[in-house]
Amino acid sequence: EMCIRDRVSMEPVFHSDDGANKTVKSDVTISSHDTYRPPGQITHISKLDKMTLVKRLESINLRNLALYDDGLWALASHIQKNNTIKAIDLSYNDISDEGIQAFAVCLPRLLALEILKLNGNGFGVDSCRYITEQAVDLKYLATMELSNNRLGDDGMEVLCKFLRYNEVLQTLYLDSCYIGDDGMLLRISVLPCTTMPA
C-alpha cells in the first residue's frame, strides 16, 4: 500500500555491515565537520575517489554539505558503476535542476537502491521528470523523500504519472512542495485510499 507523508522521517537509515567480515565497510559519510573523524569516513567532497576503494558500498550520506551542481556531477561519475548502494541522502545541498539531471543519469545503474533522499534542495518540476524517468526500472526503491522542493502542481502531475505504473514505492515524502488544490486532486485520483498524517 502506497503512503504519501507530509513530514520528513528523522530515523537513521545508514548502517554499516555488521556481518562476519568485519573488514567490509558498507557506508560512506562525507561530513562538513572536521572536529571528529571516525576511521574510514570521508570528510571532504574532493575525496570521493575513495568510494572506489570501498567494497560492497551500501549507503552514502552527503546531507547538508553545499555540494551544489558540481558536486552532483562528481558524485554521479563515481557511483554509476556501483550496484550495491541501497541508500543515498543528498538533502539540503542547494542542487538545481541541472544538478539533479546530472545525478539522475546514474539512477538506472543503482539496481539495489531502496531509499533516496533529496529534501530541501529547492529544485523544480524538471527534476521530477529526470528522477521519475530514470528511476522507472528500479525494483527496490521503496522510499523517496522530496520535501521542501519547488515541485508545485506540475511536479505532482509528473509524480502521479510515475506512481500509476510503479508497484514498488511504498513511501513518498512531499512536505512543503508548493502543491496546491489541483495537485492534491491529482494525488487523490491516483491514490484514492492514501491518507496523510495530521
N, C-alpha and C positions, 0 to 999 in steps of 0.2 A: 504494500500500500504506500502510495506516494505521500510525502508530507512536506508542505512548504511552511517554513518557520519565519517569524518576524523578529527573532532575536538570535544573536550570534552565540553559539556554544563556546564556553571558555574551557571545556575539558581538553586536557592534553591528548594529542593524537600521535606524537612522535616518540617512538620507543626504540631501544637498542635490542639487538638479537641476543637473548639470554640462553641460547641453546648450548649444546655440548661444546661447540667450537667457540671458545671464549675469545679467540683472536679475530673473529669476524665482527666488524663494526658495520651496522646497517643504517645508521643515521648520520647526517651531516648537519651541524648547526653553524651557520656563519653569523657571528654576533658583532654588534657595534660596540660592545663593552670590552675594553681591553684590561680591566682590572682583574678579571677571572678567566682563566683559560684552561679548562679541563683538558687532560691529554686526549689527543685525537680530534679535537674540534678545530674547525677552520674559523679564523677570526677576521677575515677580510675578503671582499669580493674578488680581489686580484689573485687569490689563492684557489680559485675554482678548479684549476688544473689538478688539484689533489683528489678531486672526485674520481678521476680515472684510476686512482690507486686503491679505492675502496671496493672491496669485494661485496657482492650482494647488497648494494646500496638500496635501502628501502624507504627512507624518508629524508626530506630536505626542508629545513625551516629557515627561510630568509625574510622573516617578518620584520617590518619597520626598519629597513636598512638604507632607505633612499636609493634604491637600485636604479630607478628611472628606466628609460628605454634601453640605454646602452647595456645596463646590467642584464636585461632580459635577452638581448642578442647573445651576450656571452654565455648565459646560463643554457640557452637552447642549444648552443653548439657543443656544450659539454655533456648534456644528458640525453641527447637524441638517440644514442645507441644503447641506453640503459633500459632493460625490460623488466627490472625487479623493483622499481620505485613504486611504493604504494601510497605515499602521502607527500604533498607539496604545499607549503604555505608561503605565498608571495604577498600577503596582506600589507597594506599601508606602505607602499613603495613609490607612490606618485607615478604609476605606469599609465601611459596614454594608450589610445587605440593602436598606435604603431607598435608599441612595445608588446602589447598582447598579441598582435598579429605575428610578430617575430617568434614569440613563445609558442603560440598555438600550432605552428608548423610541426613541432616535435611531438605533439599530443598523440597522434596515431601510433607512434612507436613505443609509447609508455603503456605497454599492454597490461601491466599489473596495477595501474593506478586506481585507487579506491577513494581517495579524498583529495579535493582540490580547493584551496582557499585563496580567494582573490579579493577579499574585503578591502574597502577603503582606499581604492586607487583612483577613483573619480573618472573612470573610463565610461564610454557611452555604448550606444546600440551596436556600433560596428564591431566592438569587442565581443558582444553577444554572438554575432554572426560567426566571427572567427572561431570562438570556442566551441559552439554547438556544431559547426560544420566539421571541425577536426576531431571532436570527441564522440561522434556518432557511432563509431565501432568499438568504443571502449567497453568491454564486457563486465568490468568490475567497479566502475565508477559509481559509488553509492551515495556519496555526499559531495555537494558543491556549494560553496559559500561565495555569494556575490554581493553581500550587503554593502551599503554606503558607496554605491557607484551610481552614475547618472544614466540609468537604463531607460527609465520612462515607460510609457505605454508601448512604444515601438519595440523596446527591448523585451517587454513582457510578451509581445506577439511573437517575437523570434523564439523565445524560450518555450512558448506553448506549442509551436510547430515542432520543436525538438522533443518535447515531452509526449506528444501524440504517438510517437514511434519508439520512445525509449522505455524499456521494461526493466531497467537496471537501477536507475537513480531512485533513491529512497528519500533523501532529504535535500531540500534546496532552501538556502537562506537568502532572503531578499528584503531585509530591513533597510529603510531609508534609501530607496532606489528611485524615488520620484515617480512611482507608479500610481496613476490616478484611477478614477472610476472605470474608465474604458479598459484599462489594463486588468483591473480586478474582475471585470465581467468576462474577459477572455480567459483568465485563470479558472474561473468557475465553470466555464463552458468545457474546458479540457479536463478539469479535475473537480467534478461537482460534489464529491464526498470529502474533499480535503478540508480540514479545519485548521485554523491558525490560533496559536496560544494567545490568551488575553494579556 
